[in-house]
Amino acid sequence: MDKNINLKFLFSYLVLTSIICSQSNFLNAQDELLRHITIKADGYCHLFYVPYSIKKVNVEDDVTYYWFANGEVHQNTGGYSGQLLQSIYQKTTFGGSLIEKGTFKNGVKDGVWKIWDLDGNLVKIENWKKGFKDGKAYIIDPVAEKEVITGYKDDQKHGWELQFQNDSLIMKERFKHGVKIDSDRHFLFFHKNQ
């Protein structure tokens, strides 16, 4: 009798576990059914999604595409040959520490991307739009207490680039479509919190 109860319990547990795991293996993003994939490569765990159905994407020659084939994530500028990454992307250490996180739309970076060092310090924040840096990008060096804030448009520096050290502005440069048009390298004593 006890064996029968244990077998029923074990069977129920296995069925419930398989239902929970199978539900976590897909994501419904913007009416598109996505398959969850986790791979271990280059010393890290990569968690990402690809569509169940393959759809054709108009390829731009100057855009970098990220795609999955043969158990690996690949990247090419101006083309792809596999399943394009879609939605959430996460790179972690084997211990679970977050290293990189962002989103893909049709295989290209889109939205906010963040990068951490192995100590868990946030070291980079970038805004992407259709595969190009677009908006503010932040580079943070917690050891040197230095921060660089750069404006981007269509993957080129555009607007001000500001460098801070110990919360004081030490350099500012202005760019227009990737070309420097103004610079002030005087050591200013302007605090970024003012």
C-alpha positions as CSV (number, residue, x, y, z in Angstrom):
1,M,0.0,0.0,0.0
2,D,2.8,2.5,0.9
3,K,4.6,1.6,-2.3
4,N,1.4,2.4,-4.3
5,I,1.0,5.8,-2.6
6,N,4.7,6.6,-3.2
7,L,4.4,5.6,-6.9
8,K,1.3,7.8,-7.3
9,F,3.1,10.7,-5.6
10,L,6.2,10.3,-7.8
11,F,4.0,10.1,-10.9
12,S,2.1,13.2,-9.9
13,Y,5.3,15.0,-9.2
14,L,6.9,14.1,-12.5
15,V,3.8,15.1,-14.5
16,L,3.5,18.5,-12.6
17,T,7.3,19.1,-13.0
18,S,7.1,18.4,-16.8
19,I,4.1,20.7,-17.2
20,I,5.9,23.6,-15.3
21,C,9.2,23.1,-17.3
22,S,7.4,22.9,-20.6
23,Q,5.6,26.1,-19.9
24,S,8.8,27.9,-19.1
25,N,10.3,26.8,-22.5
26,F,8.3,29.3,-24.5
27,L,7.3,33.0,-24.3
28,N,4.5,34.7,-26.1
29,A,5.9,38.1,-27.1
30,Q,3.8,40.4,-29.2
31,D,1.6,37.5,-30.5
32,E,4.6,35.5,-31.5
33,L,5.4,32.1,-29.9
34,L,9.0,31.9,-28.9
35,R,11.2,29.0,-27.9
36,H,13.5,29.5,-24.9
37,I,17.1,28.3,-25.4
38,T,20.0,28.2,-22.9
39,I,23.5,27.3,-24.0
40,K,26.9,27.2,-22.3
41,A,29.6,28.8,-24.4
42,D,32.8,30.8,-23.9
43,G,32.6,30.3,-20.2
44,Y,29.1,31.8,-19.8
45,C,25.5,30.8,-19.9
46,H,23.4,32.4,-22.7
47,L,19.6,32.5,-22.3
48,F,17.6,33.8,-25.3
49,Y,14.6,33.2,-27.4
50,V,14.0,32.4,-31.1
51,P,10.6,32.1,-32.9
52,Y,9.1,28.7,-33.4
53,S,8.2,29.7,-37.0
54,I,10.9,31.1,-39.3
55,K,10.0,34.4,-40.8
56,K,11.8,36.3,-43.6
57,V,13.4,39.6,-42.6
58,N,14.5,42.3,-45.0
59,V,18.3,42.5,-44.3
60,E,20.1,45.8,-44.1
61,D,23.7,45.7,-45.3
62,D,25.0,47.9,-42.4
63,V,23.1,46.1,-39.5
64,T,24.6,43.3,-37.3
65,Y,22.2,40.3,-37.0
66,Y,22.4,37.8,-34.2
67,W,21.1,34.3,-35.0
68,F,21.1,30.7,-33.6
69,A,22.2,27.7,-35.6
70,N,24.0,24.4,-34.8
71,G,23.9,25.0,-31.0
72,E,25.6,28.4,-31.2
73,V,24.8,32.1,-31.4
74,H,26.4,33.8,-34.4
75,Q,26.5,37.3,-35.6
76,N,27.0,38.8,-39.1
77,T,26.7,42.2,-40.6
78,G,24.3,42.3,-43.5
79,G,23.0,38.8,-43.3
80,Y,22.1,35.7,-41.2
81,S,21.6,32.0,-41.7
82,G,19.5,30.5,-38.9
83,Q,16.9,31.5,-36.4
84,L,17.1,35.2,-35.5
85,L,17.2,36.0,-31.8
86,Q,14.0,37.6,-30.5
87,S,13.0,39.3,-27.2
88,I,15.0,38.8,-24.0
89,Y,18.7,38.0,-24.0
90,Q,20.7,37.3,-20.9
91,K,24.4,36.3,-20.4
92,T,25.4,35.1,-16.9
93,T,28.4,33.3,-15.3
94,F,27.9,29.7,-14.4
95,G,27.3,30.9,-10.8
96,G,24.4,33.0,-12.0
97,S,25.9,36.5,-11.9
98,L,24.5,38.7,-14.6
99,I,27.0,39.9,-17.2
100,E,24.8,41.2,-20.1
101,K,21.1,41.8,-20.6
102,G,19.1,43.3,-23.4
103,T,16.5,42.6,-26.0
104,F,16.5,41.6,-29.7
105,K,13.9,42.5,-32.3
106,N,14.2,40.4,-35.5
107,G,17.8,39.5,-34.7
108,V,19.1,43.1,-34.0
109,K,19.7,44.9,-30.7
110,D,16.8,47.1,-29.7
111,G,16.1,48.9,-26.5
112,V,18.3,49.2,-23.4
113,W,21.4,46.9,-23.0
114,K,23.4,46.7,-19.8
115,I,26.8,45.1,-19.1
116,W,28.2,44.2,-15.7
117,D,31.8,43.2,-14.7
118,L,32.5,40.0,-12.8
119,D,32.2,41.8,-9.5
120,G,28.6,42.8,-10.3
121,N,29.3,46.5,-11.0
122,L,27.3,48.0,-13.8
123,V,29.9,49.2,-16.4
124,K,27.9,50.0,-19.5
125,I,24.4,51.1,-20.5
126,E,23.5,51.5,-24.2
127,N,20.3,52.4,-26.0
128,W,19.8,50.6,-29.3
129,K,17.2,51.2,-32.1
130,K,16.9,48.8,-35.0
131,G,20.5,47.6,-34.6
132,F,22.2,51.0,-34.1
133,K,23.2,52.8,-30.9
134,D,20.7,55.5,-30.5
135,G,20.3,57.8,-27.4
136,K,22.6,58.0,-24.4
137,A,25.3,55.5,-23.7
138,Y,27.0,55.3,-20.3
139,I,30.4,53.8,-19.5
140,I,31.2,53.5,-15.9
141,D,34.6,52.6,-14.3
142,P,33.9,52.1,-10.6
143,V,37.6,51.6,-9.8
144,A,38.8,54.9,-11.3
145,E,35.4,56.6,-10.3
146,K,35.1,57.7,-13.9
147,E,32.0,58.0,-16.1
148,V,31.5,58.8,-19.7
149,I,28.1,59.8,-21.1
150,T,27.8,59.9,-24.9
151,G,24.9,60.7,-27.2
152,Y,24.4,58.5,-30.3
153,K,22.2,58.7,-33.4
154,D,22.3,56.0,-36.0
155,D,25.3,54.4,-34.4
156,Q,27.4,57.6,-34.5
157,K,28.3,60.0,-31.8
158,H,25.8,62.8,-31.9
159,G,25.4,65.5,-29.3
160,W,27.6,65.8,-26.2
161,E,30.1,63.4,-24.8
162,L,30.8,64.2,-21.1
163,Q,33.5,62.7,-19.0
164,F,33.3,62.8,-15.2
165,Q,35.8,61.8,-12.6
166,N,34.8,61.8,-9.0
167,D,31.5,63.5,-10.0
168,S,33.3,66.5,-11.6
169,L,33.2,67.2,-15.3
170,I,36.7,66.9,-16.7
171,M,36.0,67.0,-20.5
172,K,33.1,67.7,-22.9
173,E,33.0,67.3,-26.6
174,R,30.2,67.8,-29.1
175,F,29.6,65.6,-32.1
176,K,27.4,65.8,-35.1
177,H,26.9,62.6,-37.1
178,G,30.2,61.2,-35.8
179,V,32.3,64.3,-36.4
180,K,33.7,66.3,-33.5
181,I,32.5,69.9,-33.8
182,D,33.3,71.4,-30.4
183,S,35.6,70.5,-27.5
184,D,36.4,71.8,-24.1
185,R,39.2,70.0,-22.4
186,H,39.6,72.5,-19.5
187,F,39.4,70.8,-16.2
188,L,36.1,72.2,-15.1
189,F,34.8,71.9,-11.5
190,F,31.2,71.3,-12.4
191,H,29.6,68.5,-10.4
192,K,27.2,66.3,-12.3
193,N,24.7,66.4,-9.5
194,Q,24.3,70.2,-9.6
